[in-house]
Amino acid sequence: PPPIRKRSTAVAAPADDFDDGPPRKRVELGEDIPDEISQQEIQQMLDKADDVHIEVLNEAAVKRMVLQLERKIKTNQSLRIKHADEPEKFLKSEVDLDEEVKKFSGLTTHPELYGELIKLEALPQLVGLLNHANTDIAVDVFEVLSDLTDPDVIAEVPEPEAFAKALFDAQLCQMAVDVLMRIDESASAEDAKAVTNCLTMMENLTEISPSETCNQFAQVPKLLPWLITRVRAQGDVDYNRVYASEILGIVLQNSDASRKAMVKLEGVDKLLRGIAGYRKKDPVDSDESEYAQNMFDCLCSLMLLPEHQLVFGRAQGLELMIRMIGQHNFSSNLAVRLADHSLRHCPANCQIFVEKLGLKVLFPIFMKKGVKVKNRAEAKELEEHVTSIIQSLCRYCTGTPVARVLNKFMENGFEKLERLLEMHDDYARSVRAADAARLTGQVQSIDLDLEVDDEEQLFLDRCDAGLFTLQQVDIILVRLANMGNRQAADEIVKLLDIKGVPLEEVVDTVAEYCAHLDASARAEREELRRCCRGLIRRCAPDAEAAEALERKLGAAGDEGPEAAGPTAATPDSAAKPDGKRRRSSPGRTSPEEAARSEAKRGRGSPAREEKAGKEEVARKDRKDKKEKKEQRQTEKKEKRP
């Protein structure tokens, strides 16, 4: 056959370029390719390709990889000891060791072989290389571990928890943090990539076992100081700074020990300084926006401890939040959320909020004046936090501050009371629609990522429909009616009639809330019952109707903690540390009653407030987590050669 000739690859200049200027250089493509390639040469190339041995990964191949790794480690160690002052004599052994380490990334295509790594005790050897004197080898170990723990791969591993446990048993946490302390990100792009891989590995492990992973890393004393220092680094917000803020938020959300450790580290004060700059400026790009949101999430998690709440008040955190809310910029809605967490079950902070003129910026948002929201979901979330703040103020403020709260509802012709009744009507209708849709089978989607069943999905649907906001609105109503101001109480009675809101509907909402408060919230339960009885006596058309409603209120309250059984009294039964709902023990009643019990648990008492905060943070995280993960995976693939 005739020889194959190379096609002409000269690129001619466009016709428009032929002008009086200097001629452009012609570009020749493929100059290193021979002019002719014979058929015989092509056949030789194909024959050589057939001779290349491609090893199939199976149990025997994994065993050979592990033995080779062990041999290369011993060789490198002996040469390093023998030629300690002559690096060139052990350099080749380290190159060989580095190549052997990288081979383990190939196991990501065979998740079923992860068990062999555990059986052959390969993970302690691999993790042990993080202590190698050559940081480059430790960097490659991070890359391999981040690949092995990739969520898409781990999802196909038969026992991912066992794999994670084997890594923890190999002292991964301590060694990983030690390497982070050694790496100087500013030295090179490879070092910065190593930090990224380490943080990716940590995030991947939290996907497998959130509580265990965060508790294991929290036991390393140097991790939290490193994360705090990294998120407060000077200069522009880079990728690793954003990633470090996200990891800090995950650890604080899932680990009680880490939240307590932040007390000695002055975490509240340091993180407040990190967000203070956003009072007057907005983030310049999406990465900085994510960083700011992560910092606010970290502070929200810290507010689960009363010690942090008090420090937040003393460190002028509430004054900063009030100023941010008043700016109506990027940080305003985040500041409302953080203020809500800082006021829950904290009378001292509630007093400070009113004294520092917080009502002046809060109630315009309550009345929807000057509010900037992107969509209906964000508006509902903002209303939830605003009503929660008002309920906290009504409950915990005393003296002049509580009088100022009451006066806000009485000014301008009781317009804010009207707004409360309108919100009750909107959210009651929404919750009823969610209940009806679920019970009639119209909503069948189950959130597979959260591993929830039908009962738990019903609870999530009711929360999304505004169950918590409805409860807060009705509790505010009954508290205002019992503040000792006859004019306000009479106006509430009048507006209930004008707006067509049945008294029984308000009583049912509050009674349902009280029914699922546990023993630690006995005082609040009795207080809300007393307030409800006061409203019933004012609104009921006759004594018989009032007595019927009071009996209903008492019966609902008496059933609560006792009927709920151990699931209501056991702290761990309310919510998992990662924000997922726990599957409660058998023996409960109907799905509807169980869902209502779940909805109220964690919202009323100090003992449950930690669960409430976790649910709050988790609900927001679920909204953004999938998008962040997909974006990060895309960026990771783009960076790979």
C-alpha positions in Angstrom: 0.0 0.0 0.0 1.2 3.6 -0.6 2.8 5.3 2.4 0.7 7.5 4.6 1.6 11.1 4.0 1.2 13.9 6.5 -1.6 16.3 5.5 -0.5 19.9 5.0 -1.1 21.8 8.3 0.0 25.3 7.4 -2.4 27.9 8.6 -3.0 30.7 6.1 -3.6 34.2 7.3 -7.1 35.6 6.8 -7.7 37.8 3.8 -8.3 40.9 6.0 -4.8 40.5 7.3 -3.0 41.2 4.0 -2.2 44.9 4.6 0.8 47.1 4.5 2.0 45.9 7.9 4.7 43.3 8.6 3.8 39.8 7.4 2.6 37.4 10.0 4.5 34.2 10.8 3.1 31.0 9.4 2.3 28.5 12.0 3.3 24.9 11.3 1.5 22.2 13.3 3.1 18.8 14.0 6.6 19.7 13.0 8.0 16.9 15.1 5.9 14.3 13.2 7.7 12.4 10.4 6.6 13.2 6.9 5.8 9.6 6.2 4.6 6.7 8.4 4.7 3.4 6.7 2.1 0.7 7.3 4.9 -1.5 8.8 5.7 1.2 11.4 2.1 1.5 12.4 1.9 -2.3 12.9 5.0 -2.2 15.1 3.4 0.4 17.3 0.3 -1.6 17.7 2.3 -4.7 18.5 4.2 -2.8 21.2 0.9 -1.6 22.7 -0.3 -5.2 22.8 2.8 -6.2 24.8 2.1 -3.6 27.6 1.0 -5.4 30.7 -2.1 -3.9 32.4 -2.6 -5.4 35.8 -6.1 -6.2 36.8 -7.0 -5.1 40.3 -8.1 -8.0 42.4 -7.3 -9.4 45.9 -4.0 -10.8 44.8 -3.0 -7.5 43.2 -3.9 -5.5 46.3 -1.7 -7.9 48.3 1.2 -7.4 46.0 0.7 -3.6 46.3 0.8 -3.7 50.0 3.9 -5.9 50.1 5.6 -3.6 47.6 4.7 -0.6 49.8 6.1 -2.3 52.8 9.3 -3.2 51.0 9.8 0.3 49.6 9.3 1.8 53.1 11.9 -0.4 54.6 14.4 0.3 51.8 13.9 4.0 52.1 14.3 3.9 55.9 17.5 1.8 55.8 19.1 4.1 53.1 18.1 7.2 55.1 19.8 5.8 58.2 22.9 4.6 56.3 23.3 7.8 54.2 21.9 10.5 56.5 24.2 13.2 55.3 24.1 12.2 51.6 20.5 12.8 50.3 21.4 11.9 46.7 22.0 8.3 47.8 18.4 7.8 49.1 16.7 10.1 46.7 15.8 7.4 44.2 14.2 5.2 47.0 12.0 8.1 47.9 10.9 8.6 44.3 10.1 4.9 44.2 8.2 5.1 47.5 6.2 8.1 46.2 5.2 6.3 43.1 4.1 3.3 45.1 1.9 5.4 47.3 0.2 6.9 44.3 -0.8 3.5 43.0 -3.3 3.1 45.8 -5.5 5.8 44.2 -6.4 3.1 41.6 -8.5 1.3 44.2 -11.1 4.0 43.8 -12.3 2.1 40.8 -12.7 -1.1 42.9 -14.5 -0.1 46.1 -15.2 -3.7 46.9 -11.5 -4.2 47.6 -11.4 -1.7 50.5 -11.9 -4.5 52.9 -8.6 -6.0 51.7 -6.8 -2.9 52.8 -8.2 -3.4 56.3 -7.5 -7.1 56.4 -3.9 -6.6 55.2 -3.3 -3.8 57.6 -2.2 -1.5 54.8 -3.9 1.6 56.2 -1.5 2.0 59.2 1.5 1.8 56.8 -0.1 4.4 54.5 -1.1 6.7 57.3 2.2 6.3 59.0 3.9 7.9 55.9 2.4 11.2 57.0 5.2 11.3 59.5 7.8 10.9 56.8 10.6 13.5 56.9 10.0 14.3 53.2 6.8 16.4 53.3 6.2 15.7 49.6 5.4 12.1 50.4 3.0 13.2 53.1 1.4 15.5 50.6 0.8 12.5 48.2 -0.7 10.5 51.1 -3.2 13.2 51.6 -4.1 13.1 47.9 -4.5 9.3 48.0 -6.7 9.4 51.2 -8.9 12.2 49.8 -9.4 10.0 46.7 -10.1 6.9 48.7 -12.7 8.7 50.9 -14.5 10.4 48.0 -18.2 10.3 48.7 -19.1 8.9 45.3 -16.6 6.0 45.9 -17.4 5.5 49.6 -21.1 5.1 48.7 -20.2 1.8 47.0 -18.0 0.5 49.7 -19.7 -2.4 51.6 -18.7 -1.2 55.1 -17.6 2.5 55.0 -17.8 2.9 58.8 -15.2 0.1 59.2 -12.9 1.8 56.7 -13.2 5.1 58.6 -12.6 3.4 61.9 -9.4 1.7 60.6 -8.1 5.1 59.6 -8.9 6.5 63.1 -7.2 3.5 64.7 -4.1 4.3 62.6 -3.9 7.7 64.4 -4.9 9.6 61.2 -6.2 12.6 63.1 -3.1 13.4 65.1 -0.8 12.8 62.1 -2.9 14.8 59.7 -2.9 17.8 62.0 0.9 17.5 62.5 1.4 17.7 58.8 -0.9 20.7 58.6 1.3 22.4 61.1 4.4 21.7 59.0 3.1 22.8 55.7 3.7 26.4 54.5 1.0 27.2 52.0 2.7 30.3 50.7 5.8 28.2 49.7 4.2 26.7 46.6 1.0 25.7 44.9 1.7 22.1 45.7 1.8 22.9 49.4 -1.5 24.8 49.1 -3.0 21.8 47.3 -1.8 19.5 50.1 -3.9 21.5 52.6 -6.8 21.3 50.3 -6.5 17.5 50.1 -6.3 17.2 53.9 -9.4 19.3 54.3 -11.2 17.3 51.6 -10.3 14.1 53.4 -11.7 15.5 56.7 -14.9 16.5 55.0 -15.3 13.2 53.2 -14.9 11.4 56.6 -17.6 13.5 58.1 -19.9 12.3 55.3 -19.3 8.7 56.5 -19.5 9.2 60.3 -20.1 12.9 61.3 -20.1 12.6 65.0 -17.3 10.1 65.3 -15.1 12.0 62.8 -15.6 15.4 64.5 -15.0 14.0 68.0 -11.8 12.2 66.8 -10.4 15.4 65.3 -11.6 17.5 68.3 -9.3 15.4 70.5 -6.3 16.8 68.7 -5.6 20.0 70.7 -3.8 21.8 67.8 -6.6 21.5 65.3 -9.0 24.2 66.5 -6.2 26.8 67.0 -5.0 26.0 63.4 -8.5 26.4 62.0 -9.1 29.7 63.8 -5.7 31.1 62.6 -6.4 30.0 59.1 -9.9 31.5 58.8 -8.5 34.8 60.2 -5.6 35.0 57.8 -4.8 38.4 56.4 -5.3 39.2 52.7 -7.8 38.1 50.1 -10.1 35.2 50.8 -8.5 32.2 49.1 -9.9 28.7 48.5 -8.3 27.1 51.5 -9.5 29.9 53.8 -13.1 29.2 52.7 -12.6 25.5 53.1 -11.1 25.9 56.6 -14.2 27.9 57.6 -16.5 25.2 56.4 -14.5 22.5 58.2 -14.6 24.6 61.4 -18.3 24.9 61.1 -18.8 21.1 60.6 -16.6 20.3 63.6 -18.3 22.8 65.9 -21.8 21.6 64.8 -21.1 17.9 65.5 -18.8 18.0 68.5 -19.7 19.1 72.0 -16.1 18.8 73.1 -15.0 21.3 70.4 -17.6 23.8 71.4 -16.4 23.6 75.0 -12.8 23.9 73.9 -13.6 27.1 72.1 -14.3 28.8 75.5 -10.6 28.7 76.5 -9.6 29.6 72.9 -11.8 32.8 73.0 -13.5 31.6 69.9 -16.5 33.9 70.0 -14.3 37.0 70.2 -12.0 35.9 67.4 -14.8 34.8 65.1 -16.6 38.1 65.7 -13.6 40.0 64.6 -13.6 37.9 61.4 -17.1 39.0 60.5 -17.0 42.6 61.7 -15.7 43.8 58.4 -19.0 42.9 56.7 -20.9 45.5 58.6 -20.4 48.0 55.9 -19.1 46.0 52.9 -20.4 43.1 50.9 -18.3 40.1 49.8 -16.5 40.7 46.5 -17.2 37.2 45.0 -19.0 33.9 45.6 -16.0 32.5 47.5 -16.0 35.3 50.0 -19.8 35.1 50.3 -19.5 31.4 51.3 -16.7 32.3 53.7 -18.9 34.9 55.5 -21.8 32.5 55.7 -19.5 29.8 57.2 -18.2 32.2 59.8 -21.8 33.1 60.9 -22.6 29.3 61.0 -19.6 28.8 63.3 -20.9 31.4 65.7 -24.4 30.0 65.6 -23.0 26.6 66.6 -21.1 28.2 69.5 -24.4 29.8 70.8 -25.6 26.3 71.8 -23.5 26.8 74.9 -24.7 29.3 77.5 -21.1 30.3 78.2 -20.6 31.4 74.6 -23.9 33.3 74.7 -22.8 35.4 77.7 -19.4 36.0 76.1 -21.2 37.1 72.9 -23.2 39.7 74.9 -20.2 41.0 76.8 -18.1 41.2 73.7 -20.6 43.6 72.1 -21.7 40.9 69.6 -25.3 42.0 69.9 -24.4 45.7 69.2 -22.6 44.4 66.0 -25.6 42.4 65.0 -28.0 45.3 65.5 -25.8 47.5 63.3 -25.5 44.8 60.6 -29.3 44.4 60.6 -29.8 48.1 60.2 -27.5 48.3 57.1 -29.8 46.1 55.0 -26.9 44.6 53.1 -25.5 41.1 52.6 -24.9 40.4 56.3 -28.3 41.6 57.5 -30.2 38.3 57.3 -27.2 36.4 58.6 -27.1 38.8 61.6 -30.8 38.2 62.3 -30.1 34.5 62.4 -27.1 34.8 64.7 -29.0 37.2 67.0 -31.8 34.7 67.3 -29.4 31.9 68.4 -27.7 34.3 70.9 -31.0 35.2 72.6 -32.6 31.8 73.0 -32.8 31.0 76.8 -30.5 33.9 77.6 -32.3 36.6 79.7 -29.1 38.7 79.9 -28.8 39.0 76.2 -32.5 39.7 75.7 -32.1 42.7 78.1 -29.1 43.9 76.2 -30.8 43.6 72.8 -33.6 45.9 73.9 -31.3 48.4 75.7 -29.1 48.7 72.6 -32.1 49.7 70.5 -32.5 46.4 68.8 -36.3 46.8 68.5 -35.7 49.8 66.2 -34.2 47.5 63.5 -36.1 44.3 64.3 -39.7 45.4 63.9 -39.3 47.0 60.4 -38.3 43.5 59.2 -41.3 42.1 61.1 -43.5 44.5 59.1 -41.7 43.7 55.8 -40.3 47.2 55.4 -36.9 47.5 53.6 -36.4 43.7 53.6 -34.2 42.3 50.8 -34.8 38.6 50.1 -34.1 36.5 47.0 -37.1 34.2 47.1 -40.0 32.9 49.2 -37.9 30.3 51.1 -35.5 33.0 52.3 -38.4 35.2 53.3 -39.9 32.4 55.4 -36.6 31.7 57.0 -36.2 35.4 58.0 -39.7 35.5 59.4 -38.9 32.4 61.5 -35.9 34.0 63.1 -37.7 37.3 63.7 -40.6 35.7 65.4 -38.3 33.5 67.5 -36.4 36.7 68.6 -39.7 38.4 69.6 -40.9 35.4 71.5 -37.6 35.3 73.4 -37.9 39.0 74.2 -41.5 38.5 75.4 -40.5 35.6 77.7 -37.2 36.8 79.2 -37.3 40.6 79.3 -38.3 42.3 82.5 -38.9 45.8 83.7 -38.6 48.6 81.2 -37.4 46.4 78.3 -40.6 44.2 78.4 -42.7 47.4 78.5 -40.9 48.6 75.4 -41.6 45.4 73.6 -45.3 45.6 74.5 -45.4 49.3 73.4 -44.1 48.3 70.0 -47.3 46.1 69.5 -49.6 48.9 70.6 -48.2 51.8 68.5 -49.6 52.8 65.1 -53.1 51.5 65.7 -52.0 48.0 66.7 -50.6 47.3 63.2 -48.1 44.8 64.5 -50.9 42.8 66.3 -52.7 42.7 62.9 -49.5 41.4 61.3 -49.3 38.6 63.9 -52.8 37.5 63.1 -52.1 37.6 59.4 -49.0 35.4 59.9 -51.0 32.9 61.9 -53.5 32.6 59.1 -50.8 32.1 56.5 -48.8 29.6 58.3 -51.7 27.7 59.7 -53.0 27.3 56.2 -49.6 26.1 55.0 -49.2 23.5 57.7 -52.7 22.2 57.1 -51.9 21.9 53.4 -48.7 20.0 54.1 -50.6 17.6 56.5 -53.3 17.0 53.9 -50.8 16.4 51.1 -48.9 13.8 53.1 -51.9 12.0 54.4 -53.6 11.8 51.0 -50.4 10.5 49.4 -49.8 13.5 47.2 -46.3 13.9 48.5 -44.3 10.7 48.1 -40.7 11.9 47.8 -38.4 10.7 50.5 -35.1 12.5 51.1 -32.7 9.6 50.5 -29.6 11.6 51.4 -30.9 12.0 54.9 -32.1 8.4 55.2 -35.5 9.4 56.6 -38.7 7.3 56.7 -42.3 8.4 56.1 -42.8 9.7 59.6 -39.6 11.7 59.6 -40.4 13.1 56.2 -43.8 14.3 57.5 -42.0 16.2 60.2 -39.7 17.8 57.7 -42.6 18.7 55.5 -44.4 20.4 58.4 -41.2 22.3 59.3 -40.8 23.4 55.7 -44.4 24.6 55.8 -43.7 26.8 58.8 -44.6 24.8 61.8 -42.1 26.4 64.1 -43.0 29.9 63.0 -46.7 29.2 63.6 -45.9 28.0 67.1 -43.9 31.2 67.9 -46.6 33.5 66.5 -49.3 31.9 68.7 -47.0 31.9 71.8 -46.4 35.6 71.3 -50.1 36.2 71.1 -50.9 34.4 74.4 -47.9 36.1 76.1 -49.0 39.6 75.0 -52.5 38.9 76.2 -51.2 38.2 79.7 -48.7 41.1 80.2 -51.2 43.0 82.3 -52.2 45.6 79.7 -56.0 45.5 79.3 -56.0 47.6 76.1 -53.6 45.1 74.4 -55.6 42.1 75.6 -58.9 43.6 74.4 -57.4 44.4 71.0 -56.2 40.8 70.7 -59.6 39.5 71.4 -61.1 42.0 68.9 -58.6 41.1 66.1 -59.2 37.4 66.6 -62.8 38.0 65.8 -62.2 40.4 62.9 -59.6 38.2 61.2 -61.7 35.1 61.7 -59.1 33.2 63.6 -60.7 30.6 65.9 -59.6 30.7 69.5 -59.5 26.9 69.4 -56.9 27.0 66.6 -54.5 29.1 68.7 -55.1 26.9 71.8 -54.5 23.7 69.8 -51.2 25.1 68.5 -49.9 26.1 72.0 -51.3 22.9 73.6 -49.5 20.8 71.0 -46.3 22.6 71.7 -46.7 22.1 75.5 -47.6 18.5 75.1 -44.1 17.6 73.8 -41.9 19.6 76.2 -40.0 17.3 78.5 -39.5 17.4 82.2 -36.8 20.0 82.1 -39.3 22.5 80.6 -42.0 22.1 83.3 -41.8 25.8 84.2 -42.4 26.9 80.6 -45.2 24.4 80.1 -47.0 25.6 83.2 -46.5 29.3 82.2 -47.9 28.8 78.7 -50.9 26.9 80.0 -51.6 29.7 82.4 -51.3 32.3 79.6 -53.7 30.2 77.4 -56.2 30.0 80.2 -56.1 33.8 80.6 -56.8 34.2 76.9 -59.6 31.6 76.9 -61.4 33.5 79.7 -61.2 36.7 77.7 -62.3 35.2 74.4 -64.6 32.3 75.1 -68.3 33.2 74.3 -69.5 31.5 77.5 -68.4 29.6 80.6 -69.2 26.2 79.0 -67.0 26.9 76.0 -64.2 28.2 78.2 -64.4 25.1 80.4 -64.2 22.8 77.3 -61.1 24.6 75.9 -59.4 24.5 79.3 -60.1 20.8 79.6 -58.6 20.3 76.1 -55.6 22.4 77.0 -55.0 20.4 80.3 -55.6 17.1 78.6 -53.1 17.8 75.8 -50.5 19.0 78.3 -51.0 16.0 80.6 -50.4 13.6 77.8 -47.1 15.2 76.6 -43.9 14.0 78.3 -45.5 10.8 79.7 -47.1 9.7 76.5 -44.0 10.5 74.5 -42.1 8.0 76.7 -38.3 7.6 76.6 -38.0 9.4 73.3 -39.1 12.7 74.8 -36.9 12.4 77.9 -33.7 11.1 76.3 -31.5 13.9 74.9 -30.0 11.7 72.2 -33.3 10.7 70.8 -34.2 14.1 69.4 -31.6 14.6 66.7 -28.4 13.3 65.5 -25.3 15.5 65.9 -25.1 15.9 62.1 -28.7 17.3 62.0 -30.3 14.1 60.8 -33.4 12.8 62.7 -32.9 9.7 64.8 -35.2 6.8 64.3 -37.1 6.6 67.5 -37.8 3.5 69.5 -40.8 1.3 68.7 -43.9 1.6 70.7 -45.0 5.1 69.8 -48.5 5.8 68.6 -49.6 7.2 65.2 -47.2 8.7 62.6 -49.0 12.1 62.9 -48.5 12.1 66.7 -44.9 11.0 66.4 -44.2 13.8 63.9 -45.8 16.4 66.1 -43.7 15.1 69.0 -40.6 15.4 66.9 -41.5 18.9 65.7 -41.8 20.3 69.2 -38.9 18.5 70.8 -35.8 20.6 71.1 -37.6 24.0 70.9 -38.8 24.8 74.4 -36.3 23.9 77.1 -32.6 24.6 77.6 -31.9 20.9 77.6 -33.3 20.7 74.1 -32.0 24.0 72.7 -28.8 22.3 71.5 -30.9 20.0 69.3 -32.9 23.0 68.1 -29.7 24.8 67.0 -28.4 21.7 65.3 -31.6 21.3 63.4 -31.5 25.0 62.4 -27.9 24.8 61.2 -28.6 21.4 59.4 -31.7 22.7 57.7 -29.7 25.6 56.2 -26.7 23.3 55.4 -28.9 20.8 53.5 -30.0 23.7 51.2 -26.4 24.5 50.1 -24.4 21.4 50.7 -25.2 19.6 47.5 -24.4 22.7 45.4 -21.1 23.2 47.2 -20.1 19.6 46.8 -20.9 19.6 43.0 -19.0 22.9 42.6 -16.0 21.6 44.5 -15.9 18.3 42.6 -16.1 20.2 39.3 -13.2 22.5 40.3 -11.2 19.4 41.5 -11.6 17.7 38.1 -10.6 20.8 36.3 -7.4 21.2 38.3 -6.4 17.6 37.6 -4.1 17.2 34.5 
